Amino acid sequence: MKKIMITGASGLLGRALMSTFTPNFTVLGTAFSRTSPPLHKLDLTDFTALEAFITEHQPDYLIHAAAERKPEVCQAQPEFTQQLNVSLPQKLAQLCHQYRIELFFISTDYVFDGLNPPYAENADTHPLNDYGLSKQQAEQAVLSYPAHNVIRVPVLYGQVEFIEESALTITWAQLQQNKQPAMDNWAIRYPTHVSDIAATLHDMLTKLTPSERGGVFHISDTTAHTKYALACALADAFGDDKTRIIAQDSAVGQAARPKNCQLQDTRLTQKGILYQRDATQGLIDAVRPFVAHS
């Protein structure tokens, strides 16, 4: 079987990737802060150790899912963000080219400013915050090698290990912690389940030829939501009072965010690769284990 290395394998997306690829690939999952068998503990920012791991295991493919994704953290810790979100992908791009490994770099819809959606794969990027800027810079390094792939995704959700693990499931915790929780009703998001991302990447490797890969791909659901609307749906599902939720109709957060950076996944839909689901029901299912009376 072909061998695939997955970084950030203990994270929300990483776990879905591990589950999806394990039946048909030899999978090497790496993590650092949350590591248990079968994952390998690896400090990705130790480039000597990183290269030693790659040369020892010689994967055919590498999905780089490890990153700092919180815009406020990226804004507050620029040196850390530069190291993890920019220098590391740059090194991985070089190493994968050197050792003939096809790289799949997980990027973000936040590379766009949200002013002219939907965004095709070849649209010009213009990030509004440090997180988006770090991903834009990493994309440029990855794309300097034509055989590598940039995979842009929107806000993700799925079966979380703790309620704060997703920017969407944390909404339930916020409902419980505040009498009148304020929820963003300004930014338009396209929540996508991590299992659908994983299934899409699996199809890319098993159904597309190498000549059909390379460059930028968008993977995104197509149904628009706001966090306020999703919070109201959670309240309805679990018998909470949604009338106490306050709709915030202007931009929120210390870091600037785009209003609507919808991704148009033209390349994959043309190949018949498309996985979608009802994000409202999917989020309810993800939150259910954390609801005391469910």
Secondary structure, 3 states (H helix, E strand, C coil): CCEEEEECCCCHHHHHHHHHHCCCCEEEEEECCCCCCCCEECCCCCHHHHHHHHHHHCCCEEEECCCCCCHHHHHHCHHHHHHHHHHHHHHHHHHHHHCCCEEEEEEEHHHCCCCCCCECCCCCCCCCCHHHHHHHHHHHHHHCCCCCEEEEECCEECCCCCHHHCCCCHHHHHHHHCCCCEEECCCEECCEEHHHHHHHHHHHHHHCCHHHCCEEEECCCCCCECHHHHHHHHHHHCCCCHHHCEEECCCCCCCCCCCECCECCHHHHHCCCCCCCCHHHHHHHHHHHHCCCC
